[in-house]
Amino acid sequence: MKIVNTYILKLPNKIKVNIKKRLKLFNIQGPLGHIKYELFNNITFKKRIIKINFKYLGFFFKKFITYYYKLKRNIIELLRGSFVFLKIIGVGYKIYKKRVGCTEWLLFKLGFSHLLNFRIPSFINVACLKDNKLLLYGLDFNKITQTASAIKKLRNINLYTGKGIIYKDVVFTKKN
């Protein structure tokens, strides 16, 4: 017995969809950019609605559910983008933004005897709000969080002193 589930995505007015059946692709375009997706046989388009039919086939069902939620999240990201705040805790810990040629670098002063350099990927915008606050902004949430975790690894939080790099909203307790 095969179970068929239908998922419907209603597109906002600012989102446009271009279908290329010959290449089996469709392009979703929004105010902040565009994203290409693979076009499957079970996807239909009508005006401002995307309809996706899933047949429950074990592994493929999970693949299409992931596809549906990723598509839904990326439509929202094309409208407003995604961002992550990082906070640096520690006396004398600072961030500097530097541009060398076409690449941008973040310079971290984190209590070592030298500055730590981190190259900013081209698909992410970075703003240093203060000497100890950092904003990462872009279209793809997965890439932003990967970059944020790479920055966090430069100086993990010390549970005894409370110094290090953390997400802005994270609350932690010090060990005694």
Legacy VTK file of the C-alpha trace (Angstrom):
# vtk DataFile Version 3.0
C-alpha trace
ASCII
DATASET POLYDATA
POINTS 176 float
0.000 0.000 0.000
1.356 3.382 -1.035
0.337 6.484 0.869
0.325 9.749 -1.099
0.844 12.984 0.806
0.429 16.385 -0.818
2.345 19.379 0.480
1.453 22.871 -0.699
3.686 25.937 -0.612
2.055 29.328 -1.206
4.565 31.786 -2.612
4.710 35.400 -1.408
4.243 38.170 -3.983
7.954 39.066 -4.072
9.020 35.532 -5.057
9.168 34.493 -8.727
9.631 30.976 -10.098
11.263 30.227 -13.474
10.836 26.658 -14.717
13.338 25.039 -17.104
11.812 21.652 -17.939
14.493 20.757 -20.482
17.237 21.089 -17.825
14.965 19.664 -15.086
15.569 22.758 -12.945
13.523 25.541 -11.476
14.863 28.832 -10.240
13.344 30.689 -7.283
14.095 34.394 -7.356
13.557 36.818 -4.493
14.639 40.322 -3.504
17.919 39.092 -1.973
18.998 36.576 -4.626
18.084 33.306 -6.308
18.364 29.570 -5.676
18.239 26.681 -8.180
16.450 23.405 -7.443
16.134 20.082 -9.186
12.719 19.585 -10.788
11.060 16.250 -9.995
8.023 14.710 -11.737
5.863 15.040 -8.616
6.140 18.858 -8.436
3.464 21.007 -10.068
3.223 24.792 -10.338
0.019 26.841 -10.540
0.229 30.650 -10.334
1.562 31.290 -6.808
1.350 27.691 -5.522
3.892 24.852 -5.551
2.294 21.446 -5.033
4.494 18.471 -4.115
3.088 14.923 -4.054
5.004 12.354 -2.010
4.450 8.645 -2.155
5.534 6.872 0.990
8.441 4.748 -0.229
10.687 4.636 2.835
13.998 6.357 2.070
12.648 8.453 -0.800
9.850 9.797 1.398
12.440 11.102 3.882
14.410 12.611 0.988
11.373 14.500 -0.312
10.291 15.681 3.136
13.780 17.134 3.607
13.490 18.665 0.121
10.129 20.255 1.035
11.338 21.799 4.302
14.570 23.043 2.729
12.572 24.642 -0.089
10.223 26.273 2.431
13.110 27.630 4.528
14.989 28.948 1.475
11.917 30.858 0.284
11.819 32.641 3.653
15.577 33.287 3.451
15.185 34.882 0.002
12.788 37.392 1.546
14.637 38.355 4.727
17.960 36.487 4.854
19.473 34.723 7.852
21.743 36.033 10.545
23.704 34.865 13.567
25.053 37.001 16.430
28.309 36.080 18.161
29.582 37.594 21.394
33.173 37.561 22.611
33.592 37.497 26.382
36.927 38.368 27.970
39.023 41.323 29.011
40.969 42.592 26.025
39.237 40.270 23.530
38.493 42.228 20.343
37.503 41.821 16.687
38.823 43.829 13.754
37.628 43.679 10.162
40.271 44.093 7.444
40.061 44.112 3.642
43.036 42.889 1.612
42.455 43.036 -2.141
39.155 41.277 -2.887
39.011 39.275 0.337
37.812 40.352 3.751
39.451 39.109 6.935
38.473 39.086 10.569
41.332 39.626 13.007
40.759 38.305 16.507
42.636 39.333 19.621
41.779 36.464 21.975
44.438 36.450 24.661
47.128 34.713 22.616
50.475 36.323 21.850
49.383 36.777 18.223
46.289 37.815 16.258
44.110 35.078 14.751
43.072 35.568 11.117
39.809 34.278 9.679
38.893 34.714 6.004
35.267 35.710 5.473
33.564 33.635 2.740
32.189 35.634 -0.199
28.588 34.537 0.428
28.500 35.997 3.965
28.328 39.626 5.059
29.919 40.488 8.393
29.373 43.493 10.632
31.388 44.220 13.764
28.780 45.868 15.988
31.232 46.646 18.774
34.718 45.457 19.630
33.217 42.266 21.031
30.016 41.661 19.004
29.787 40.157 15.542
26.878 39.787 13.099
26.992 37.215 10.286
24.380 37.737 7.557
23.576 35.904 4.326
21.089 33.815 2.350
21.937 30.234 3.307
21.365 29.471 6.992
23.462 26.269 6.886
26.539 28.083 5.560
26.156 30.886 8.087
25.953 28.499 11.042
28.948 26.521 9.725
30.969 29.731 9.521
29.800 30.776 12.999
30.869 27.428 14.467
34.274 27.748 12.770
34.681 31.172 14.398
33.580 29.762 17.765
36.295 27.102 17.529
38.960 29.834 17.529
38.352 30.233 21.261
35.947 27.790 22.896
34.196 28.970 26.022
36.123 28.226 29.193
33.618 26.914 31.735
35.775 27.979 34.691
36.505 31.596 33.707
33.644 32.244 31.256
35.936 33.584 28.530
35.542 32.744 24.859
33.225 33.089 21.847
29.535 32.200 22.190
26.248 32.770 20.418
24.554 35.924 21.722
21.508 34.217 23.265
23.319 31.300 24.917
23.274 31.220 28.708
25.885 29.110 30.500
26.930 28.613 34.100
30.492 28.624 35.325
31.913 25.629 37.162
33.347 26.162 40.619
LINES 1 177
176 0 1 2 3 4 5 6 7 8 9 10 11 12 13 14 15 16 17 18 19 20 21 22 23 24 25 26 27 28 29 30 31 32 33 34 35 36 37 38 39 40 41 42 43 44 45 46 47 48 49 50 51 52 53 54 55 56 57 58 59 60 61 62 63 64 65 66 67 68 69 70 71 72 73 74 75 76 77 78 79 80 81 82 83 84 85 86 87 88 89 90 91 92 93 94 95 96 97 98 99 100 101 102 103 104 105 106 107 108 109 110 111 112 113 114 115 116 117 118 119 120 121 122 123 124 125 126 127 128 129 130 131 132 133 134 135 136 137 138 139 140 141 142 143 144 145 146 147 148 149 150 151 152 153 154 155 156 157 158 159 160 161 162 163 164 165 166 167 168 169 170 171 172 173 174 175
